[in-house]
Amino acid sequence: MPINIQNSEQTARLATFVCTDAGARSVRAAIERAGLGDAVIHGGGLGGAARVSAERPVASKIIAEMGQISLSMACEYVTALCDNGADVIVLGEHDDIETYRALRRAGASEYFAMPVEAEDILNVEPAPRPSAQVLQMPQPRATAPSIAVVGSCGGVGASLLSQSLAVDFAGTKSKSLRTALIDADLEFGSQAVTLDRDGTAGLFEALSAPERVDGTFLAATMEEIGDQLFLYSGQSRAGQNTLALEAGLPPLYTRLRREFDAVVTDLPRSVLMRDPQIAELFDALLLVVPAGFAGVNAASRLMSRIGAEAPDVRVHVVLSEVRSDAKLSSKAVQKALGVDAVAVLPRADRQIVRAQRAGRPLLECVPRSAYAKAVRKISSAATTPPSPAGKTSGRPSLLRRFGK
């Protein structure tokens, strides 16, 4: 019996929605193979399926073509259909892992890039939809911390520290915060690679249209690292204007802090130097500094810019032993910068090798190491407002501050 979308009082077994000839051919072949010759092929694609199923699903199983809508919108439609109880299979033209994973996380039982065999469609089993639990986001805590980590130069372990802080926020029994880890290096973001995950294209969509970001979008486009930890990390493609995308960071963070209990950002120094006021997005900024002249000089410049453009931002200095450089003493570095360091990051070469080969966060591999203890100390300092400190001015040259 043909499906009457408007008047049927009972939920049909199958409804199909396409928007191209290729989609119609794929669906028709599946209908014929299943012996459902009376099933009607409707137009409108995935959007049409969502519209006619706004109050209740038009069928227990829906096969819908994605068409030309954005991935984020497609994920919203899939989630809405699944929340109404439908089993959804999506067809589309995009043959990439980001599209597949996003739609599966949104609740689709399967996604096929066309052309697709009828047998493949018919063999799909209704899949559990863990993303439905992800979408039931609890209300964020009243004071959701937002922490940024910046290396004064490359190779000091800033990215590893930001990852470790996020794991500490998300995985510690005393905290167990729903945490977002944001890799703000839009050109060479490394967090996803380090954790053996695919890049999240949703980050660029979110920065392009932050006003459309909500809990559903985040659940569909972020990579789930653990029960409480979610990641945005990607690398721009040729032709993408990363400077323009950076303008989307402030409104995106407004939405992130609504949906998460904590936000940790791996922030490149170049982004901070171009726009020091971006520091105002964070409750605290951790500046990782090596024991070398160049790193200390860069840290001094960054601190001066932040002090002039965003004076209310709390800046904490973290000393790093990852790079030896000139092997300056901790006392000398702190004297040069005019501030006390909150902690020293020790070397952890063997542990880092083991964690990166396994594609796992370092803190999960060595939770009781000296490095982990330093991370917990830094975490405590970053989330506890320090006593007001006097500002320094008229500093002597860098070498003179080291007693040269």
N, C-alpha and C positions, 0 to 999 in steps of 0.2 A: 504494500500500500504506500503510495507516495507520501513523503513527509510534508505536512502542512504546518509551516513554521508559526503562522499567526494563530491557528485555531486548535491545534492538537492539544488534548487534555492529558495525554500520556507521553512520557519521554520515549522518543524513538531509539532504536538500537544504534543507528548511524546517521550522521549528517555530514555533508561535505561542502566546503566553501573554497572556491578557486578564483583566480583573477587573471590567468593566462591560459592559452591553449595547451601549453606544456603541462600545466597543473591539471587541467581537465582530462588530458589523455592519461596521466598517471592515476588519477582518481577513478576514472571510468574502468581502467583495466583491473584495479583492485576490486571494484564493485562487481564486475562480471566474474572474476575469479572466485569471489565469496558467494556467488549465487544470489546477490541482492539486486537483481535487475530493476526492481521498482524504486530503488533509492534515487532521490533527486540530487542533482549537482547544482548547488547554488553559487551565485556570484558574491563578490564582496570580500573574499579572502578571510584572513584572520580577524580583521577589524569587523567585518560583517558578522562573523560567528559570535564575537564578543557582544555586539549590539543586540542581536536577537536573543542572546542568553543572559541578558542583564539581570533578570529576576530568577530564572531557573534555566538549567541547561536544556537546549533544544533536543539533545540526544545524549545517550550515555557515552558514546564515542564520537569524537569530532576530528575529522581530517581537514586541515585548513592550510591554505597557501599563504606564506608570509607576504609576498608581493614587495612593494617598494617602500613600505614603512620602515622606520628606524628600528634598530635592534632593541633599544630600550622600550619603545612603544609595543613591539611584538611581545616582549617579556611581560609587560603589564597586561596585555590581552590574555596571554596564556595563563598567567596567575589568576586572573579574574574567572576564566573558564574553569580552571581546576578547583578554585575555591567553591564554585557552584556544583562541584561533583562530577564534572566531565573528565573523561580520559582523552587527552589531546595529542595528536600527531601533527607535526608541522612539516610542510614542504617548502623549499625555497631554492634560490639560485646561489646563495653564498656557500662555498665549500671550504670553510675554515673552522679551526678548533674553537675560536672565541665565540662564534655564533652558536655552535653546537653546545658548548658548555653553558652559555648564558641561558639558552632556551630550556635545557635540561634542568638547570637550577631553578628556573621559573616554574617548573612543574610539568613540562612536556614529557610524555612517555618516550618520545623519540623525535629526532629531527633528521630529515633526509634532504640532501642536495639533489635536485633533479638533473638528469632523468633517474627514476627509481623504479625498480622492479615491483610488480604487484605482490609477489611472494614476500618481499622484504616488509612491505607495509602490513600484510596480513599476519606476519609472524611476530609482530610487536606485542609484548605482554604489558599490561598495565604495571607501571613501575611505582614504587613508593616515592613520595615526594618530600624529601627532607627539607627542601626549601620552604615548605609550608610552616615548619617550626621556626625557621630563620626569620620569616616575615612577621612572626608574632613578637615583635621587638618590645621589650619592657620599657617603661618610661625611664629616660635617662636620669642619673642622679643629679642632685641639685648643683653640685660643683664638679662637673665633668672636666678633668684636667686635659689641657692641650699642650703638649710638650714638643719642641723642635730640637733636633740635634744637627749641629753644623760643624764640619771639620774646617779648621783654619787653613789646612792644605790637604792635598790628597794623601791617602795611605795611612791615616792616623786611626782608623777604626771607627769613624763616625757612623757609617752605615750599619756596622755590626752592633754598635751601641744602641742605635734606634730600634733595630730588630729585637735586641735583648730587652730593652725597656718595655716594648710592646708585649713580649712574652711574659715578662714579670707582672705587668698590669693584668694580663688576661689569665695567667695560670697560677698565680699565687693564691693559696687558700684564703689568706687574710684580705685579699683584694678581689680576685675573680671578677674583674670588670670586663664588660663587653667592649672590646678595643679595636680601633681601626688603625692600621699601619699604612701611612701614606708615603709613597716614594715620589717626592716632588722633583726629582731629576727627570724631566720629560724627554730628554735626549738620550741619556745613557742609564736609565734606571736599572738598578742591579738587584733589587730585593727579590723579584720573582725568579730571576735566574739562579740566585744563590739558594733559594728554597726549592729549586727544581720544579717551578710552576710556569705555566704559560703567562705571558703578559696580559694585563686586563685592559682591553680596548675601551671598556666602559669609563675608565678614567678620563680619556679624551672627550668622550661624549658628555660626561658630567661637567667638565671645564668649559665645553662649548655652549652648554645650555644648563647652567646650574639651577635655574629656576624650576626645572622639571625634575630635579632630584628629590626623591622621597625614600621612605623605607623599602618600598617595593623595588625601586630602581637599584638601590644599593645591594639588596639581597640578591638580585639577579645578575649584577655585574661585578661584584667583588669576589675575590678568590678566598675561599674559606681555608684558613691555615689550621685552625683548631676550633673547638666548641665555642670559644669566646674571642677568637682572633681572626680578623678579616683584612685583606690586603688589596690596595690599589698600587700597581706598579706596571709601567709600560715604557716603550721606547718609540719615539716619534718616527713616522715614515717620511719619505721625501715629499716635500711640498707642504708639510704641516708647519704652521707658524707657532712655534712654542712660546714666543714672547706674547702673542695675543692670547694664547691659552692660559698663561700665567695670570692674566687679568681675572680669570674665573675662580682663582683660589679663594679670595675673601667670601663670596657668596656660597661657595661649596662648603667652606668650613662652618658656616652658620648652620647648614643642614646636617653636617656630620656630627656636630655637637648635640643636635637634637636626638639623633638616632643612636649614639654610642655613649658609653660611660667614660671613655678615655680615647684620646686621639694622639698618636705619636707620629711625627713627621721627620723623614730623612730629607733635610733641606740643604741643597747645594749652596755654597758660599756665594756663587755668582748671582743666584736669585736674590739673596739677601743684600748683596752689594748694589744691584740694580734698583732695588726698591726696599730700603731699610724699614719703611713703615709696615712691610708685610710681617715684621716681628710682632706687631700688635695683635696678630691672630692667635698668639700663643701666651699661655700663662707664664711659661718659663722657656728660656732658650739655653741649651747646653752647648758651649763652645769647646770643642775638643782640640787641644793644643799639644804639639810634640815638643821635644826638648831641643829645638833648633832655632837659629836666628830667623830664618824665613817664615817659619810657622808662627813664631811669636810676633813678628812684624805684622803678618796678615791678621792675627788675632787682635792686635792693638788697633789696626785700621777698622776692623769690623766693629769693635766695641765703641770706637769713636763715632762711627756712622750711626750706630743704634742709639747711642747716648744723645746724639743731636736730633735724630728724626723720630725716635720712639723711646723717649726717656723713661717711661713708666714700665717698660718691659724688664723683667728680672733676667739677668744674664749670669749663668753659673759657668765657671771655668772647670774643665775636666782635663787633667794632664794625661797624656798618652805615652806609654813606653813601647808602643808598637813600632815607632820609628826612632832610631837612635840619634840621627843627625849630629849635632855638635855635643850631645850628651850633657846638656846644661842641667844643673841641679834643679830640683823642684823649687827650692828656695829662690834661686835666681830667676826662674820663669815667673813666679808669683810676684816677685819684687818688680820685675819689668812691666808686668801688666797692672800692678797696683791693686790686685785683689787676691784673696785666698782661694785656692782650688778646693772643690768639694770632695774630690777623690782622685785617685790615680788608677788608670786602666793598666793592669799588668799584661805582659805578653802571655799568650795562650796558644802558641803555634800548633802543637800536636792536637790539642782539642779542636781548634778551628779546622784543621785538615780533616779530622774525623767527621765533624759536623757537616762540613760542606760536601764531602764525598757522599754522605748519606742524604743530603738535601734537607737537613733538619735544623731548626734553630739551635744555636750553641747552648743556650740555657737549658734546653731539654736534655742535651747530652751530658752536661756537667753542671748540674744544679747546685753542687756544693763546692765548686772550685773557687779559687781566689778571684777569678774574673767575675763569677756570679755574685760574690760578696760585694765587690766594688759596684756592680750594677744596682744591687739593692740599696746601697748607700746613696748612689746618685739618684735613684728613684725617690727615696725619702727626701733628699734635698730639693728635688725639682717640684715636689708637691707640697712642701712646707715653706710658706713665705718667710724669707730671711729678715733679720733686723735691718732697718735702714742703714745704708752705708754711705759714708761721705764720698763725694766725687773728687777726682783728682784733676788737676789742670796744670798746664805748663810743664809737661813731662820733658825730661832731658832726652837726648838721642838714645836709640836702642842700645848701642854699645856702652854708653856711659851708665845706663841703668844696670848693666851687667858688671860694672866696675872695671871696664876696659880702659 
